[in-house]
Amino acid sequence: MPQRRAVFFLHGLPDYEALFPLACHLAARGVPVKCLGASAALRREPRLRGLVAKAPVPVRMIPNRLLKRFSGLWLKPGDVPVVLADPAYDRSATGRRGQHILRHGIDSIFVQHGVIQTHVNYPLDMADPQPFHSALLLLYGPPQGATAITEEARGRARQVGFLKRPLFAPRPPSPAFRQLQSGFARTVLLCHSFRWQARYSGSEIESYYAFVRQVAGARPDHLFILRGHRGKARAMHREKDAELLRAVPNVVLSNAHSGPLKAMDMHDVLDLADLTISTASTAILDSLYRGRMAAVFRNEHPVFQDLPNIETAEDALRFLDAPPQQAGDALLGRFGEVDANLDRAADEIADFLAR
């Protein structure tokens, strides 16, 4: 019987970040791998062309709508899809593929892609533990929260550590931004995750913007870059962003599709920053792995309990004045070295495919 094949669906940059290094690790050791990419992603992020061209595994480019809607065309007998959303609860644009996997009883492998992730360690409105269809769950660490994953599903979980790293060399900012930045002593990245409306109330979001106004106003010699999740300008905080820019001149927005940092991803922006203050999210680990000290704004998750917790503007100013240089060491130790983690995850997948 031929060895089964791991199939990676790469719709956009989040898929490449979470899955493509893993696919390359598998291919480099001779494990059967197939990668299917959405052609639209190449238009949104031209750097993907160079990444794919140098990779040890080819990526077949397919129109996005075909890749999402017609799962049966791309999954053959013996294929094992590697997924970011388990088929049992996938309600995203890739949900048709999840339904196909469930309907035909196809094995799948789930890969965690966020440090704080629904169905893994952040229950949100879930009343009961979540079943998983995937036969193998690759997690950054132990599931946290009694209502996240069923005990039965925990038996299929393996802890492999943090799996994400920068895909590209940093994209340089515009000369105009460089000139602006040169007039400040330091640059501070402020990240938030307010797309999770069930996680943050309107008053909490208002409080955050008031916090940013206070801190930026108190440190006019610092440049502050404000970035929402994946740099998206969402309607729920667009007006607040505009008000903030009118109130404090030393704040700029990192938006994916507009402004002085247009088209720059998280790692591009981190290359410009000296320090990070973020709500509890993967941005914290991204910062620490890039050597940027990070603090957590009103931390509500135990995974970040070792880092400075910022409750008030005064806390933030103390952090900016004297960032504790070793505060992230314990967290990095728990999540491990990325290359070794990718090897560990590839071992788990290779063993599973060989069964």
C-alpha positions as CSV (number, residue, x, y, z in Angstrom):
1,M,0.0,0.0,0.0
2,P,1.5,3.4,-1.0
3,Q,2.3,5.9,1.7
4,R,-0.4,8.5,2.2
5,R,0.2,12.1,1.1
6,A,-0.2,15.3,3.1
7,V,-2.2,18.0,1.2
8,F,-1.7,21.6,2.0
9,F,-4.2,24.3,0.9
10,L,-2.6,27.7,0.7
11,H,-5.3,30.3,0.2
12,G,-3.5,33.4,1.5
13,L,-0.6,34.7,3.7
14,P,-2.0,33.2,6.9
15,D,-1.9,29.7,5.3
16,Y,1.7,30.2,4.1
17,E,2.8,31.4,7.5
18,A,1.3,28.5,9.4
19,L,1.7,25.7,6.9
20,F,4.3,26.2,4.2
21,P,7.4,25.8,6.3
22,L,5.9,22.6,7.6
23,A,5.2,21.4,4.1
24,C,8.8,22.2,3.1
25,H,10.2,20.3,6.1
26,L,8.2,17.2,5.1
27,A,9.2,17.5,1.4
28,A,12.9,17.9,2.3
29,R,12.8,14.5,4.1
30,G,11.0,12.7,1.3
31,V,7.5,12.6,2.7
32,P,4.8,12.8,0.0
33,V,3.4,16.3,-0.1
34,K,1.1,18.2,-2.3
35,C,0.6,22.0,-2.1
36,L,-2.3,23.8,-3.7
37,G,-2.2,27.6,-3.8
38,A,-4.8,30.2,-4.6
39,S,-3.5,32.3,-7.5
40,A,-5.0,35.5,-6.0
41,A,-2.5,35.3,-3.2
42,L,0.3,36.0,-5.6
43,R,-1.3,39.3,-6.6
44,R,-1.9,40.3,-2.9
45,E,1.7,39.4,-1.9
46,P,4.1,39.4,-4.8
47,R,6.9,38.1,-2.5
48,L,5.2,34.7,-2.5
49,R,6.5,34.1,-6.0
50,G,10.1,34.1,-4.9
51,L,9.3,32.1,-1.8
52,V,7.6,29.4,-3.9
53,A,10.2,29.4,-6.6
54,K,13.0,28.5,-4.1
55,A,11.0,25.9,-2.0
56,P,11.7,22.2,-2.1
57,V,8.0,21.5,-2.9
58,P,6.1,22.8,-5.9
59,V,2.9,24.7,-5.4
60,R,0.1,24.3,-8.0
61,M,-1.7,27.6,-8.4
62,I,-5.5,27.4,-8.8
63,P,-8.2,30.1,-8.9
64,N,-9.4,30.7,-5.3
65,R,-13.1,30.0,-5.9
66,L,-12.2,26.6,-7.4
67,L,-9.9,25.8,-4.6
68,K,-12.6,26.5,-2.0
69,R,-15.7,25.1,-3.7
70,F,-14.6,21.9,-5.3
71,S,-12.8,20.0,-2.7
72,G,-13.4,16.6,-4.3
73,L,-11.3,17.7,-7.3
74,W,-8.2,18.1,-5.1
75,L,-8.5,15.3,-2.6
76,K,-7.7,11.9,-3.9
77,P,-7.8,8.5,-2.1
78,G,-5.1,8.4,0.5
79,D,-4.7,12.2,0.7
80,V,-4.6,13.7,4.2
81,P,-5.5,17.4,4.3
82,V,-3.6,19.5,6.7
83,V,-6.0,22.2,8.0
84,L,-6.1,25.3,10.1
85,A,-9.8,24.9,10.9
86,D,-11.0,21.5,11.9
87,P,-13.7,20.2,9.7
88,A,-16.0,19.6,12.7
89,Y,-16.4,23.4,13.2
90,D,-15.1,25.1,10.1
91,R,-17.6,27.8,9.3
92,S,-15.2,29.9,7.2
93,A,-15.0,30.2,3.4
94,T,-13.2,26.9,3.4
95,G,-16.2,25.2,5.1
96,R,-17.2,23.3,1.9
97,R,-13.9,21.4,2.1
98,G,-14.6,20.6,5.7
99,Q,-18.0,19.2,4.8
100,H,-16.5,17.1,2.1
101,I,-13.9,15.7,4.6
102,L,-16.6,14.9,7.1
103,R,-19.0,13.4,4.5
104,H,-16.3,11.1,3.1
105,G,-14.7,10.2,6.4
106,I,-11.3,11.6,5.3
107,D,-8.5,11.8,7.9
108,S,-7.2,15.3,8.5
109,I,-4.4,16.9,10.5
110,F,-5.1,20.1,12.4
111,V,-2.4,22.7,13.0
112,Q,-2.8,25.5,15.5
113,H,-2.1,28.8,14.0
114,G,-2.7,31.3,16.8
115,V,-1.3,31.5,20.3
116,I,-4.8,32.3,21.5
117,Q,-7.3,30.5,19.3
118,T,-11.0,29.6,19.5
119,H,-11.7,25.9,19.8
120,V,-8.1,25.4,21.2
121,N,-7.6,27.5,24.3
122,Y,-10.1,30.3,24.2
123,P,-13.7,29.1,24.5
124,L,-15.5,32.4,23.9
125,D,-19.2,31.5,23.8
126,M,-18.7,27.7,23.7
127,A,-20.7,26.0,26.4
128,D,-19.2,22.5,25.9
129,P,-15.8,21.0,25.1
130,Q,-15.3,20.9,21.4
131,P,-15.0,17.7,19.4
132,F,-12.4,17.5,16.7
133,H,-12.6,15.4,13.5
134,S,-8.9,15.6,12.8
135,A,-7.0,12.4,13.7
136,L,-3.9,14.4,14.7
137,L,-3.8,17.8,16.4
138,L,-0.5,19.7,16.4
139,L,-0.6,22.3,19.2
140,Y,1.8,24.9,20.4
141,G,1.3,23.8,24.0
142,P,-1.2,22.1,26.3
143,P,-4.8,23.0,25.7
144,Q,-5.9,25.5,28.3
145,G,-9.4,25.9,29.5
146,A,-11.8,23.1,30.5
147,T,-14.3,24.0,27.7
148,A,-11.8,24.1,24.8
149,I,-11.1,20.5,23.7
150,T,-12.8,17.2,24.7
151,E,-10.7,14.7,26.7
152,E,-11.1,12.3,23.8
153,A,-9.7,14.8,21.3
154,R,-6.8,15.6,23.7
155,G,-5.6,12.1,23.2
156,R,-5.0,12.9,19.6
157,A,-3.1,16.1,20.4
158,R,0.7,16.5,20.3
159,Q,2.6,19.5,21.6
160,V,5.1,20.6,19.1
161,G,5.8,24.3,20.0
162,F,5.6,27.5,18.1
163,L,5.7,26.9,14.3
164,K,5.7,30.3,12.7
165,R,8.6,32.4,11.4
166,P,9.1,35.2,9.0
167,L,8.7,34.1,5.4
168,F,10.4,37.0,3.7
169,A,13.2,39.5,4.2
170,P,11.7,42.7,5.7
171,R,10.1,45.0,3.2
172,P,11.6,48.5,3.6
173,P,9.2,51.4,4.3
174,S,8.9,54.4,2.1
175,P,11.5,57.1,2.3
176,A,8.9,59.4,3.7
177,F,8.2,57.1,6.6
178,R,12.0,56.7,7.2
179,Q,12.3,60.4,7.4
180,L,9.4,60.7,9.8
181,Q,10.8,57.9,12.0
182,S,14.3,59.5,12.1
183,G,12.8,62.4,14.1
184,F,11.9,60.2,17.1
185,A,14.0,58.5,19.8
186,R,12.2,55.2,19.6
187,T,9.4,53.4,17.8
188,V,6.8,51.4,19.7
189,L,4.4,49.0,18.1
190,L,0.9,48.9,19.5
191,C,-1.2,45.9,18.4
192,H,-4.8,45.0,19.2
193,S,-7.2,42.1,18.4
194,F,-10.5,43.9,18.4
195,R,-11.8,41.8,15.5
196,W,-12.9,39.4,18.2
197,Q,-16.1,41.3,19.2
198,A,-17.2,38.6,21.6
199,R,-13.8,39.0,23.4
200,Y,-13.9,42.8,23.8
201,S,-16.7,45.0,24.8
202,G,-17.3,48.5,23.3
203,S,-16.2,50.1,26.6
204,E,-13.0,48.1,26.6
205,I,-12.2,49.3,23.1
206,E,-13.0,52.9,24.0
207,S,-10.7,52.5,27.0
208,Y,-7.9,51.2,24.8
209,Y,-8.0,54.2,22.5
210,A,-8.0,56.5,25.5
211,F,-4.9,54.6,26.8
212,V,-3.1,55.1,23.5
213,R,-3.9,58.9,23.5
214,Q,-2.5,59.1,27.1
215,V,0.7,57.2,26.4
216,A,1.5,58.8,23.0
217,G,0.7,62.3,24.5
218,A,3.1,61.6,27.4
219,R,6.0,60.5,25.1
220,P,6.1,63.0,22.2
221,D,9.6,61.8,21.4
222,H,8.4,58.3,20.6
223,L,6.7,57.2,17.4
224,F,3.8,54.8,17.9
225,I,2.6,52.4,15.2
226,L,-0.9,51.2,15.8
227,R,-1.8,47.9,14.1
228,G,-5.0,45.9,14.2
229,H,-5.2,42.2,13.5
230,R,-3.3,41.5,10.2
231,G,-3.3,45.3,9.6
232,K,-7.0,45.3,8.6
233,A,-8.9,48.6,8.8
234,R,-12.2,47.3,10.2
235,A,-15.3,49.4,10.3
236,M,-15.7,48.9,14.1
237,H,-12.6,51.0,14.8
238,R,-12.0,53.0,11.7
239,E,-13.6,56.1,13.2
240,K,-11.6,55.7,16.4
241,D,-8.4,55.5,14.4
242,A,-9.2,58.8,12.7
243,E,-10.0,60.5,16.0
244,L,-6.7,59.2,17.4
245,L,-4.6,60.5,14.5
246,R,-6.2,63.9,14.9
247,A,-5.5,64.0,18.6
248,V,-1.8,62.8,18.7
249,P,0.6,63.5,15.9
250,N,3.1,60.8,16.9
251,V,0.8,57.9,16.0
252,V,0.7,56.3,12.6
253,L,-1.5,53.4,11.4
254,S,-0.2,50.1,10.0
255,N,-3.0,49.3,7.5
256,A,-2.6,46.6,4.9
257,H,-4.2,48.6,2.1
258,S,-3.5,52.2,2.8
259,G,-1.3,54.7,4.7
260,P,2.4,55.1,5.2
261,L,2.9,51.3,6.0
262,K,0.7,49.9,3.2
263,A,1.4,46.3,2.3
264,M,3.7,45.7,5.2
265,D,3.1,42.5,7.2
266,M,3.6,42.0,10.9
267,H,7.3,41.1,10.5
268,D,7.9,44.1,8.2
269,V,6.5,46.4,10.9
270,L,8.4,44.6,13.7
271,D,11.6,45.4,11.8
272,L,10.8,49.1,12.4
273,A,9.9,48.8,16.1
274,D,12.0,48.7,19.3
275,L,9.2,47.5,21.7
276,T,5.8,46.1,21.5
277,I,2.6,46.5,23.6
278,S,-0.2,44.3,22.5
279,T,-3.4,42.7,23.6
280,A,-3.0,39.0,24.3
281,S,-2.3,37.6,20.8
282,T,0.3,36.0,18.5
283,A,1.8,39.4,18.0
284,I,3.5,38.9,21.4
285,L,5.3,35.8,20.4
286,D,6.1,37.3,17.0
287,S,7.8,40.2,18.8
288,L,9.7,38.1,21.3
289,Y,11.0,35.7,18.6
290,R,12.3,38.8,16.7
291,G,14.1,40.0,19.8
292,R,11.6,42.8,20.6
293,M,10.6,43.0,24.2
294,A,6.9,42.9,24.6
295,A,4.3,43.7,27.2
296,V,0.6,42.7,27.3
297,F,-2.2,45.2,27.5
298,R,-4.7,44.0,30.2
299,N,-3.8,40.4,29.9
300,E,-6.7,38.0,30.2
301,H,-4.9,34.7,29.3
302,P,-2.5,32.6,31.4
303,V,-0.1,31.9,28.5
304,F,1.3,35.4,28.9
305,Q,1.4,35.6,32.7
306,D,5.3,35.9,32.8
307,L,5.3,39.1,30.8
308,P,4.7,42.7,32.0
309,N,1.0,43.4,32.3
310,I,-0.1,46.9,31.3
311,E,-3.3,48.0,33.0
312,T,-2.8,51.8,32.8
313,A,-0.9,54.5,30.9
314,E,1.4,54.7,33.9
315,D,2.3,51.0,33.6
316,A,3.1,51.6,29.9
317,L,5.3,54.5,30.6
318,R,7.3,52.5,33.2
319,F,7.7,49.7,30.7
320,L,8.9,52.1,28.0
321,D,11.4,53.7,30.4
322,A,12.8,50.4,31.7
323,P,11.7,47.3,29.7
324,P,12.7,44.1,31.6
325,Q,15.1,42.5,29.2
326,Q,14.7,38.9,30.4
327,A,11.0,38.8,30.9
328,G,10.3,36.8,27.7
329,D,12.9,34.1,28.3
330,A,10.6,31.7,30.1
331,L,7.9,32.1,27.4
332,L,10.4,31.5,24.6
333,G,11.7,28.5,26.5
334,R,8.2,27.0,26.7
335,F,7.4,27.5,23.1
336,G,10.8,26.3,21.8
337,E,13.1,27.0,18.9
338,V,11.1,27.2,15.6
339,D,13.3,24.9,13.4
340,A,13.3,22.2,16.1
341,N,9.6,22.6,16.5
342,L,9.0,22.2,12.7
343,D,11.1,19.0,12.8
344,R,9.0,17.7,15.7
345,A,5.8,18.5,13.8
346,A,7.1,16.9,10.6
347,D,8.0,13.8,12.6
348,E,4.4,13.6,13.9
349,I,2.9,14.0,10.4
350,A,5.3,11.5,8.8
351,D,4.6,8.9,11.5
352,F,0.9,9.5,11.1
353,L,1.0,9.1,7.3
354,A,3.0,5.9,7.6
355,R,0.3,4.2,9.7
